[in-house]
Amino acid sequence: MTSLTTGIQLILIYLADVHFSYPLRSDVDVLNGLDLVIECGKVTALVGSSGAGKSTVVQLLARYYEPTQGRITVAGEDIRIFDKREWSQIVSLVNQDPVLFSASVGENIAYGLPDDVVSKDEIIKAAKAANAHEFIISLPQGYDTLVGERGSLLSGGQRQRIAIARALLKNAPFLILDEATSALDTTSERLVQEALDLLMKGRTSLVIAHRLSTVQNAHRIAVCSDGKIMELGTHAELVAKGGSYAALVGTQRLAFE
């Protein structure tokens, strides 16, 4: 088994002719020859209508499943040669409904990292960067406050900021944001988006979004349809092209630039 800690650099991630069918529906092709390059240190956005295959791409990159055909490579190496637990250490996933555990705020931020390498100061630093520190210190026991089952004692925006603080502390080189702000109110979305912008800076990032306003500034936007990438470019390029992305923009009434 090849190790990710032997000097391999995360130059880029490449999904090459990827096909996928879920095991219980092997006759239905969810991805059908998808090709996508996720460039190092840049933000790549993946957009498209519901059922286009976006969430499946996330599941393959997180290695919940493996492609049924084609391959995903990092620095030219098929990711299937790497141990899954080791792969999980280089990937941070922040989604619409982040997983929090029935533990303290601080323990949730530090989740997945060895106790002997995470200090309270580092947890606080990550929380501040995630716009979470102020609400945390207002809780009854601050960082020692229990969050409840699945974070039930916190609001959606608070849970998201805890998840972002966790990702900042983990400092994984590859970040996946899956509809990370879609369920938030305007105030929470602003605070979370500010934290996400900091988290993405200089990091290889894939952003899945329905609201196109959250991805207009991505380095590249890939439009997924019927399990393939149909369009690729910047916001301005794709709007000027007048294709399916421009139609999505028109539907959402974004200001054309």
PASEBA-1860 file (N, C-alpha, C; in nm, 3 decimals):
! residues 257
1> MTSLTTGI> 0.085/-0.119/0.000/0.000/0.000/0.000/0.089/0.125/0.000 ~ 0.066/0.212/-0.099/0.144/0.335/-0.109/0.101/0.434/-0.001 ~ 0.197/0.511/0.048/0.168/0.608/0.153/0.164/0.748/0.096 ~ 0.074/0.830/0.148/0.067/0.970/0.108/0.171/1.053/0.182 ~ 0.241/0.994/0.274/0.337/1.069/0.356/0.481/1.044/0.313 ~ 0.499/0.988/0.194/0.634/0.956/0.148/0.684/1.057/0.046 ~ 0.627/1.176/0.047/0.678/1.281/-0.039/0.588/1.315/-0.156 ~ 0.480/1.241/-0.176/0.390/1.271/-0.287/0.325/1.408/-0.263
9> QLILIYLA> 0.322/1.489/-0.366/0.266/1.623/-0.355/0.130/1.629/-0.424 ~ 0.037/1.701/-0.365/-0.097/1.711/-0.420/-0.097/1.815/-0.532 ~ -0.042/1.777/-0.650/-0.031/1.869/-0.762/-0.170/1.903/-0.815 ~ -0.246/1.800/-0.848/-0.383/1.819/-0.892/-0.458/1.688/-0.876 ~ -0.589/1.697/-0.879/-0.674/1.579/-0.874/-0.746/1.570/-1.007 ~ -0.745/1.453/-1.065/-0.800/1.434/-1.199/-0.900/1.319/-1.199 ~ -1.022/1.350/-1.235/-1.123/1.247/-1.256/-1.126/1.218/-1.405 ~ -1.083/1.099/-1.443/-1.063/1.065/-1.584/-1.163/0.959/-1.630
17> DVHFSYPL> -1.254/1.000/-1.718/-1.352/0.908/-1.778/-1.422/0.825/-1.670 ~ -1.469/0.895/-1.567/-1.527/0.826/-1.451/-1.673/0.789/-1.478 ~ -1.701/0.661/-1.459/-1.838/0.608/-1.465/-1.873/0.556/-1.327 ~ -2.001/0.567/-1.292/-2.041/0.512/-1.162/-2.188/0.477/-1.161 ~ -2.217/0.362/-1.102/-2.354/0.319/-1.073/-2.357/0.273/-0.928 ~ -2.462/0.309/-0.856/-2.473/0.263/-0.718/-2.501/0.113/-0.715 ~ -2.443/0.041/-0.617/-2.454/-0.105/-0.613/-2.596/-0.159/-0.624 ~ -2.692/-0.091/-0.561/-2.829/-0.140/-0.563/-2.905/-0.101/-0.689
25> RSDVDVLN> -2.841/-0.016/-0.772/-2.902/0.023/-0.901/-2.794/0.021/-1.008 ~ -2.737/-0.095/-1.027/-2.622/-0.108/-1.117/-2.658/-0.082/-1.263 ~ -2.787/-0.082/-1.295/-2.830/-0.057/-1.433/-2.845/0.091/-1.464 ~ -2.830/0.177/-1.362/-2.846/0.321/-1.381/-2.710/0.389/-1.370 ~ -2.664/0.450/-1.479/-2.537/0.521/-1.479/-2.557/0.662/-1.424 ~ -2.501/0.687/-1.304/-2.511/0.820/-1.245/-2.404/0.911/-1.304 ~ -2.283/0.859/-1.319/-2.175/0.929/-1.389/-2.145/0.851/-1.515 ~ -2.125/0.923/-1.625/-2.115/0.858/-1.755/-1.999/0.916/-1.836
33> GLDLVIEC> -1.876/0.889/-1.790/-1.758/0.940/-1.860/-1.722/1.081/-1.818 ~ -1.730/1.109/-1.689/-1.701/1.243/-1.638/-1.551/1.268/-1.632 ~ -1.510/1.383/-1.686/-1.370/1.427/-1.682/-1.363/1.562/-1.612 ~ -1.276/1.573/-1.513/-1.262/1.700/-1.440/-1.126/1.709/-1.375 ~ -1.059/1.823/-1.393/-0.933/1.851/-1.326/-0.959/1.951/-1.214 ~ -0.918/1.915/-1.093/-0.927/2.005/-0.977/-0.786/2.054/-0.950 ~ -0.760/2.179/-0.984/-0.624/2.231/-0.985/-0.574/2.265/-0.845 ~ -0.444/2.246/-0.825/-0.381/2.269/-0.695/-0.391/2.415/-0.655
41> GKVTALVG> -0.436/2.439/-0.533/-0.439/2.573/-0.479/-0.548/2.662/-0.535 ~ -0.639/2.606/-0.614/-0.745/2.686/-0.675/-0.882/2.632/-0.637 ~ -0.983/2.717/-0.659/-1.121/2.680/-0.628/-1.191/2.637/-0.757 ~ -1.236/2.514/-0.760/-1.315/2.462/-0.871/-1.458/2.443/-0.821 ~ -1.553/2.502/-0.892/-1.694/2.488/-0.853/-1.762/2.388/-0.945 ~ -1.849/2.308/-0.888/-1.927/2.210/-0.965/-2.074/2.243/-0.946 ~ -2.140/2.278/-1.056/-2.280/2.319/-1.050/-2.362/2.234/-1.147 ~ -2.492/2.243/-1.132/-2.582/2.168/-1.220/-2.713/2.142/-1.149
49> SSGAGKST> -2.809/2.094/-1.224/-2.941/2.068/-1.168/-2.938/1.948/-1.075 ~ -3.043/1.931/-0.997/-3.054/1.817/-0.907/-3.052/1.688/-0.988 ~ -2.974/1.590/-0.941/-2.964/1.463/-1.011/-2.858/1.458/-1.119 ~ -2.781/1.568/-1.133/-2.680/1.573/-1.239/-2.557/1.488/-1.208 ~ -2.536/1.454/-1.080/-2.421/1.373/-1.041/-2.323/1.441/-0.948 ~ -2.355/1.563/-0.903/-2.263/1.640/-0.820/-2.231/1.569/-0.689 ~ -2.334/1.525/-0.619/-2.312/1.459/-0.489/-2.237/1.328/-0.504 ~ -2.257/1.261/-0.616/-2.184/1.137/-0.642/-2.035/1.164/-0.656
57> VVQLLARY> -2.000/1.274/-0.721/-1.859/1.313/-0.733/-1.798/1.331/-0.594 ~ -1.872/1.397/-0.505/-1.824/1.415/-0.367/-1.802/1.280/-0.300 ~ -1.895/1.189/-0.315/-1.885/1.058/-0.251/-1.766/0.979/-0.303 ~ -1.735/0.994/-0.431/-1.618/0.925/-0.487/-1.489/0.988/-0.438 ~ -1.485/1.121/-0.430/-1.364/1.188/-0.383/-1.339/1.162/-0.235 ~ -1.447/1.145/-0.159/-1.433/1.111/-0.017/-1.407/0.962/0.001 ~ -1.419/0.887/-0.106/-1.396/0.743/-0.112/-1.497/0.662/-0.030 ~ -1.620/0.711/-0.030/-1.730/0.629/0.022/-1.761/0.518/-0.077
65> YEPTQGRI> -1.734/0.547/-0.205/-1.746/0.449/-0.313/-1.625/0.463/-0.403 ~ -1.607/0.366/-0.494/-1.502/0.372/-0.595/-1.567/0.373/-0.733 ~ -1.504/0.435/-0.834/-1.561/0.435/-0.969/-1.582/0.293/-1.022 ~ -1.687/0.274/-1.099/-1.708/0.145/-1.163/-1.627/0.135/-1.292 ~ -1.586/0.251/-1.344/-1.499/0.256/-1.461/-1.427/0.390/-1.460 ~ -1.307/0.396/-1.518/-1.227/0.517/-1.513/-1.151/0.523/-1.381 ~ -1.086/0.636/-1.357/-1.009/0.646/-1.233/-0.997/0.790/-1.186 ~ -0.963/0.804/-1.059/-0.935/0.934/-0.998/-0.790/0.932/-0.955
73> TVAGEDIR> -0.713/1.032/-0.997/-0.571/1.034/-0.965/-0.533/1.159/-0.887 ~ -0.429/1.146/-0.807/-0.367/1.259/-0.740/-0.219/1.251/-0.773 ~ -0.167/1.359/-0.832/-0.027/1.361/-0.877/0.004/1.240/-0.964 ~ -0.095/1.199/-1.045/-0.075/1.089/-1.138/-0.096/0.951/-1.081 ~ -0.121/0.940/-0.951/-0.139/0.810/-0.886/-0.287/0.784/-0.860 ~ -0.334/0.666/-0.898/-0.472/0.628/-0.871/-0.496/0.628/-0.720 ~ -0.600/0.698/-0.675/-0.621/0.711/-0.530/-0.655/0.577/-0.465 ~ -0.691/0.477/-0.543/-0.724/0.346/-0.486/-0.602/0.274/-0.429
81> IFDKREWS> -0.482/0.322/-0.463/-0.362/0.256/-0.409/-0.331/0.307/-0.268 ~ -0.401/0.413/-0.225/-0.376/0.469/-0.092/-0.473/0.409/0.010 ~ -0.426/0.393/0.132/-0.510/0.348/0.242/-0.622/0.450/0.265 ~ -0.744/0.402/0.283/-0.859/0.492/0.298/-0.847/0.582/0.421 ~ -0.796/0.529/0.530/-0.782/0.611/0.650/-0.680/0.722/0.628 ~ -0.574/0.689/0.554/-0.474/0.792/0.525/-0.531/0.895/0.429 ~ -0.609/0.849/0.331/-0.672/0.942/0.237/-0.763/1.039/0.311 ~ -0.833/0.991/0.412/-0.925/1.076/0.487/-0.853/1.189/0.559
89> QIVSLVNQ> -0.724/1.172/0.585/-0.647/1.276/0.653/-0.610/1.392/0.561 ~ -0.615/1.371/0.430/-0.582/1.481/0.339/-0.706/1.547/0.281 ~ -0.823/1.498/0.319/-0.949/1.553/0.269/-1.032/1.608/0.385 ~ -1.079/1.731/0.370/-1.177/1.787/0.464/-1.308/1.808/0.388 ~ -1.417/1.757/0.443/-1.548/1.771/0.381/-1.639/1.851/0.474 ~ -1.690/1.962/0.423/-1.788/2.043/0.496/-1.915/2.043/0.413 ~ -2.023/1.988/0.468/-2.146/1.980/0.390/-2.260/2.056/0.455 ~ -2.378/2.043/0.396/-2.494/2.121/0.439/-2.535/2.088/0.582
97> DPVLFSAS> -2.518/1.963/0.621/-2.557/1.918/0.755/-2.437/1.852/0.822 ~ -2.345/1.932/0.878/-2.221/1.876/0.932/-2.247/1.781/1.049 ~ -2.162/1.680/1.058/-2.175/1.581/1.164/-2.106/1.633/1.290 ~ -2.185/1.656/1.394/-2.130/1.688/1.526/-2.167/1.575/1.621 ~ -2.087/1.559/1.724/-2.105/1.448/1.816/-2.151/1.499/1.952 ~ -2.210/1.411/2.030/-2.258/1.448/2.163/-2.139/1.462/2.257 ~ -2.069/1.573/2.239/-1.948/1.603/2.316/-1.940/1.755/2.329 ~ -1.830/1.804/2.381/-1.816/1.949/2.399/-1.784/2.017/2.267
105> VGENIAYG> -1.800/2.148/2.265/-1.764/2.227/2.147/-1.617/2.204/2.111 ~ -1.530/2.216/2.211/-1.387/2.199/2.187/-1.353/2.061/2.133 ~ -1.417/1.958/2.188/-1.392/1.821/2.142/-1.439/1.802/1.998 ~ -1.548/1.867/1.962/-1.596/1.858/1.824/-1.502/1.927/1.726 ~ -1.445/2.040/1.767/-1.350/2.109/1.679/-1.225/2.025/1.658 ~ -1.180/1.959/1.764/-1.056/1.880/1.757/-1.079/1.737/1.712 ~ -1.203/1.702/1.677/-1.235/1.563/1.644/-1.147/1.509/1.531 ~ -1.095/1.390/1.551/-1.014/1.324/1.449/-0.866/1.350/1.459
113> LPDDVVSK> -0.827/1.441/1.548/-0.686/1.471/1.567/-0.640/1.417/1.702 ~ -0.515/1.371/1.711/-0.464/1.317/1.839/-0.467/1.422/1.949 ~ -0.510/1.381/2.069/-0.519/1.475/2.181/-0.386/1.542/2.214 ~ -0.277/1.468/2.191/-0.147/1.521/2.231/-0.090/1.622/2.133 ~ -0.158/1.645/2.019/-0.105/1.741/1.922/-0.195/1.864/1.908 ~ -0.306/1.867/1.980/-0.399/1.979/1.971/-0.409/2.049/2.105 ~ -0.370/2.176/2.108/-0.379/2.253/2.232/-0.507/2.335/2.234 ~ -0.545/2.380/2.352/-0.663/2.467/2.365/-0.644/2.595/2.285
121> DEIIKAAK> -0.523/2.648/2.285/-0.496/2.770/2.209/-0.520/2.750/2.060 ~ -0.482/2.633/2.009/-0.502/2.604/1.866/-0.651/2.591/1.834 ~ -0.726/2.531/1.925/-0.871/2.519/1.906/-0.935/2.657/1.902 ~ -0.895/2.744/1.993/-0.949/2.880/1.997/-0.911/2.958/1.872 ~ -0.787/2.943/1.827/-0.742/3.012/1.706/-0.826/2.970/1.586 ~ -0.853/2.839/1.573/-0.935/2.790/1.463/-1.077/2.843/1.473 ~ -1.131/2.848/1.595/-1.266/2.899/1.615/-1.277/3.046/1.579 ~ -1.176/3.124/1.615/-1.176/3.266/1.580/-1.174/3.284/1.429
129> AANAHEFI> -1.091/3.205/1.361/-1.082/3.214/1.215/-1.213/3.174/1.149 ~ -1.290/3.087/1.216/-1.417/3.040/1.161/-1.536/3.126/1.204 ~ -1.509/3.242/1.263/-1.616/3.329/1.313/-1.704/3.258/1.415 ~ -1.643/3.170/1.495/-1.719/3.092/1.593/-1.688/3.130/1.738 ~ -1.577/3.196/1.762/-1.531/3.219/1.899/-1.631/3.300/1.982 ~ -1.688/3.404/1.923/-1.778/3.492/1.999/-1.901/3.418/2.049 ~ -1.961/3.335/1.962/-2.080/3.265/2.010/-2.042/3.153/2.107 ~ -1.923/3.096/2.090/-1.880/2.987/2.180/-1.861/3.039/2.322
137> ISLPQGYD> -1.795/3.155/2.336/-1.769/3.205/2.471/-1.897/3.257/2.538 ~ -2.003/3.275/2.459/-2.131/3.316/2.517/-2.213/3.196/2.567 ~ -2.168/3.075/2.535/-2.237/2.954/2.581/-2.211/2.934/2.731 ~ -2.297/2.860/2.800/-2.284/2.845/2.946/-2.147/2.800/2.994 ~ -2.087/2.703/2.929/-1.954/2.655/2.967/-1.850/2.681/2.859 ~ -1.876/2.777/2.772/-1.779/2.809/2.668/-1.743/2.688/2.584 ~ -1.614/2.665/2.569/-1.566/2.554/2.485/-1.597/2.417/2.547 ~ -1.634/2.414/2.673/-1.668/2.288/2.740/-1.819/2.259/2.735
145> TLVGERGS> -1.895/2.345/2.668/-2.039/2.325/2.657/-2.070/2.204/2.568 ~ -2.158/2.117/2.615/-2.200/2.002/2.535/-2.296/2.049/2.427 ~ -2.280/1.995/2.305/-2.359/2.043/2.191/-2.487/1.963/2.169 ~ -2.504/1.851/2.241/-2.622/1.768/2.222/-2.603/1.669/2.108 ~ -2.697/1.577/2.096/-2.691/1.476/1.990/-2.694/1.543/1.854 ~ -2.592/1.516/1.771/-2.579/1.575/1.637/-2.579/1.728/1.641 ~ -2.536/1.785/1.753/-2.528/1.930/1.763/-2.662/1.998/1.777 ~ -2.760/1.926/1.833/-2.898/1.975/1.837/-2.917/2.102/1.920
153> LLSGGQRQ> -2.822/2.132/2.009/-2.834/2.250/2.094/-2.776/2.375/2.028 ~ -2.726/2.361/1.905/-2.671/2.474/1.830/-2.758/2.502/1.709 ~ -2.750/2.625/1.659/-2.822/2.660/1.536/-2.746/2.606/1.415 ~ -2.811/2.611/1.298/-2.746/2.563/1.177/-2.617/2.638/1.147 ~ -2.621/2.771/1.160/-2.501/2.850/1.134/-2.390/2.822/1.233 ~ -2.427/2.798/1.358/-2.326/2.765/1.459/-2.262/2.629/1.430 ~ -2.343/2.532/1.391/-2.288/2.400/1.357/-2.193/2.410/1.239 ~ -2.229/2.491/1.140/-2.142/2.507/1.024/-2.009/2.568/1.063
161> RIAIARAL> -2.011/2.667/1.150/-1.887/2.732/1.190/-1.800/2.640/1.275 ~ -1.861/2.551/1.354/-1.784/2.449/1.426/-1.716/2.355/1.326 ~ -1.790/2.315/1.222/-1.734/2.227/1.120/-1.620/2.294/1.045 ~ -1.633/2.424/1.019/-1.526/2.497/0.950/-1.404/2.510/1.040 ~ -1.427/2.536/1.169/-1.314/2.542/1.263/-1.242/2.408/1.266 ~ -1.316/2.298/1.263/-1.256/2.165/1.259/-1.170/2.149/1.133 ~ -1.222/2.194/1.019/-1.147/2.183/0.894/-1.022/2.270/0.897 ~ -1.032/2.389/0.955/-0.915/2.477/0.968/-0.808/2.412/1.054
169> LKNAPFLI> -0.850/2.351/1.164/-0.756/2.287/1.255/-0.692/2.165/1.190 ~ -0.771/2.089/1.116/-0.720/1.971/1.047/-0.618/2.009/0.941 ~ -0.645/2.121/0.871/-0.552/2.177/0.772/-0.519/2.077/0.662 ~ -0.619/2.004/0.616/-0.599/1.909/0.507/-0.576/1.984/0.376 ~ -0.495/1.930/0.286/-0.464/2.001/0.162/-0.578/2.004/0.061 ~ -0.678/1.917/0.074/-0.789/1.912/-0.021/-0.920/1.934/0.053 ~ -0.995/2.034/0.007/-1.119/2.074/0.073/-1.237/2.053/-0.020 ~ -1.343/1.992/0.033/-1.468/1.976/-0.042/-1.579/2.046/0.036
177> LDEATSAL> -1.646/2.140/-0.030/-1.760/2.209/0.030/-1.885/2.166/-0.047 ~ -1.975/2.096/0.019/-2.094/2.043/-0.047/-2.217/2.116/0.005 ~ -2.262/2.216/-0.073/-2.379/2.297/-0.036/-2.366/2.351/0.107 ~ -2.248/2.401/0.139/-2.215/2.434/0.279/-2.295/2.551/0.336 ~ -2.353/2.636/0.251/-2.428/2.751/0.303/-2.575/2.749/0.262 ~ -2.620/2.643/0.199/-2.752/2.644/0.136/-2.869/2.653/0.233 ~ -2.849/2.609/0.358/-2.962/2.605/0.452/-2.957/2.718/0.555 ~ -2.876/2.820/0.531/-2.854/2.923/0.632/-2.932/3.050/0.601
185> DTTSERLV> -2.963/3.126/0.708/-3.022/3.258/0.688/-2.914/3.355/0.644 ~ -2.954/3.475/0.607/-2.861/3.571/0.547/-2.744/3.605/0.638 ~ -2.772/3.631/0.766/-2.665/3.668/0.860/-2.568/3.552/0.880 ~ -2.622/3.433/0.902/-2.536/3.316/0.921/-2.455/3.287/0.796 ~ -2.519/3.303/0.679/-2.448/3.275/0.554/-2.329/3.368/0.538 ~ -2.345/3.496/0.574/-2.234/3.590/0.561/-2.117/3.549/0.649 ~ -2.145/3.515/0.774/-2.039/3.474/0.866/-1.971/3.345/0.821 ~ -2.052/3.250/0.775/-1.997/3.123/0.729/-1.916/3.143/0.601
193> QEALDLLM> -1.968/3.225/0.508/-1.897/3.246/0.382/-1.762/3.314/0.405 ~ -1.757/3.408/0.499/-1.628/3.472/0.532/-1.528/3.367/0.582 ~ -1.575/3.276/0.666/-1.488/3.171/0.718/-1.446/3.075/0.607 ~ -1.539/3.044/0.517/-1.507/2.954/0.406/-1.404/3.016/0.312 ~ -1.417/3.146/0.287/-1.320/3.214/0.201/-1.179/3.202/0.258 ~ -1.167/3.216/0.389/-1.037/3.200/0.454/-0.989/3.056/0.443 ~ -1.080/2.962/0.463/-1.044/2.820/0.457/-0.997/2.780/0.318 ~ -1.058/2.835/0.214/-1.023/2.798/0.076/-0.895/2.863/0.026
201> KGRTSLVI> -0.855/2.972/0.088/-0.742/3.049/0.037/-0.616/2.963/0.021 ~ -0.567/2.952/-0.102/-0.446/2.876/-0.130/-0.460/2.726/-0.119 ~ -0.584/2.678/-0.104/-0.607/2.535/-0.083/-0.680/2.476/-0.204 ~ -0.644/2.357/-0.245/-0.715/2.288/-0.351/-0.857/2.262/-0.304 ~ -0.955/2.322/-0.372/-1.092/2.319/-0.322/-1.192/2.284/-0.432 ~ -1.289/2.202/-0.396/-1.403/2.173/-0.482/-1.528/2.220/-0.409 ~ -1.605/2.306/-0.476/-1.725/2.363/-0.415/-1.847/2.318/-0.493 ~ -1.938/2.250/-0.426/-2.065/2.210/-0.486/-2.169/2.312/-0.442
209> AHRLSTVQ> -2.240/2.370/-0.536/-2.334/2.475/-0.497/-2.455/2.478/-0.589 ~ -2.568/2.506/-0.529/-2.690/2.530/-0.606/-2.706/2.680/-0.632 ~ -2.679/2.760/-0.528/-2.687/2.904/-0.543/-2.560/2.954/-0.611 ~ -2.573/2.998/-0.734/-2.456/3.036/-0.813/-2.386/3.160/-0.759 ~ -2.456/3.240/-0.680/-2.393/3.359/-0.623/-2.275/3.323/-0.534 ~ -2.271/3.201/-0.482/-2.163/3.160/-0.393/-2.039/3.113/-0.467 ~ -2.048/3.096/-0.600/-1.934/3.041/-0.674/-1.889/3.130/-0.789 ~ -1.943/3.251/-0.800/-1.907/3.338/-0.912/-1.758/3.367/-0.918
217> NAHRIAVC> -1.692/3.368/-0.802/-1.550/3.403/-0.798/-1.457/3.282/-0.803 ~ -1.512/3.164/-0.826/-1.428/3.044/-0.839/-1.333/3.059/-0.958 ~ -1.215/2.996/-0.946/-1.120/3.003/-1.058/-1.177/2.936/-1.183 ~ -1.249/2.825/-1.161/-1.315/2.756/-1.273/-1.449/2.701/-1.225 ~ -1.546/2.705/-1.314/-1.678/2.650/-1.286/-1.706/2.539/-1.386 ~ -1.740/2.421/-1.335/-1.773/2.307/-1.420/-1.923/2.282/-1.409 ~ -1.988/2.270/-1.523/-2.132/2.246/-1.527/-2.156/2.098/-1.554 ~ -2.221/2.031/-1.459/-2.246/1.887/-1.468/-2.389/1.863/-1.515
225> SDGKIMEL> -2.404/1.773/-1.611/-2.536/1.736/-1.661/-2.531/1.593/-1.712 ~ -2.627/1.513/-1.671/-2.634/1.372/-1.714/-2.504/1.297/-1.688 ~ -2.439/1.328/-1.575/-2.320/1.253/-1.536/-2.194/1.288/-1.610 ~ -2.194/1.403/-1.680/-2.075/1.449/-1.753/-2.054/1.597/-1.727 ~ -1.933/1.644/-1.755/-1.906/1.788/-1.752/-1.936/1.843/-1.891 ~ -2.034/1.933/-1.897/-2.080/1.985/-2.025/-2.019/2.120/-2.059 ~ -1.985/2.200/-1.956/-1.924/2.331/-1.978/-1.819/2.354/-1.871 ~ -1.717/2.433/-1.906/-1.609/2.462/-1.812/-1.552/2.600/-1.843
233> GTHAELVA> -1.539/2.683/-1.739/-1.482/2.816/-1.759/-1.505/2.902/-1.636 ~ -1.471/3.030/-1.647/-1.502/3.124/-1.540/-1.648/3.167/-1.551 ~ -1.696/3.236/-1.448/-1.833/3.287/-1.451/-1.856/3.372/-1.575 ~ -1.766/3.467/-1.600/-1.782/3.557/-1.714/-1.779/3.481/-1.846 ~ -1.688/3.386/-1.859/-1.677/3.308/-1.983/-1.803/3.228/-2.010 ~ -1.856/3.166/-1.906/-1.973/3.081/-1.925/-2.100/3.162/-1.950 ~ -2.111/3.278/-1.887/-2.225/3.365/-1.915/-2.220/3.413/-2.060 ~ -2.100/3.452/-2.105/-2.084/3.499/-2.243/-2.114/3.389/-2.344
241> KGGSYAAL> -2.088/3.266/-2.306/-2.111/3.152/-2.396/-2.259/3.131/-2.424 ~ -2.342/3.168/-2.330/-2.486/3.158/-2.351/-2.542/3.017/-2.346 ~ -2.474/2.927/-2.275/-2.518/2.788/-2.268/-2.600/2.758/-2.144 ~ -2.583/2.637/-2.092/-2.665/2.594/-1.979/-2.633/2.671/-1.851 ~ -2.506/2.711/-1.831/-2.473/2.790/-1.712/-2.541/2.926/-1.719 ~ -2.537/2.989/-1.836/-2.602/3.119/-1.852/-2.752/3.107/-1.824 ~ -2.811/2.995/-1.864/-2.953/2.973/-1.837/-2.979/2.960/-1.687 ~ -2.888/2.890/-1.616/-2.901/2.879/-1.471/-2.888/3.015/-1.405
249> VGTQRLAF> -2.794/3.095/-1.453/-2.775/3.230/-1.400/-2.902/3.312/-1.420 ~ -2.958/3.304/-1.539/-3.080/3.378/-1.568/-3.194/3.337/-1.477 ~ -3.203/3.208/-1.452/-3.309/3.156/-1.365/-3.295/3.212/-1.224 ~ -3.171/3.223/-1.178/-3.148/3.273/-1.042/-3.135/3.425/-1.036 ~ -3.148/3.491/-1.152/-3.150/3.637/-1.158/-3.025/3.701/-1.100 ~ -2.911/3.645/-1.136/-2.786/3.708/-1.095/-2.759/3.827/-1.185 ~ -2.682/3.921/-1.135/-2.641/4.035/-1.216/-2.531/3.991/-1.311 ~ -2.556/4.004/-1.440/-2.453/3.969/-1.538/-2.345/4.076/-1.537
257> E> -2.223/4.028/-1.553/-2.111/4.122/-1.552/-2.057/4.139/-1.693
END
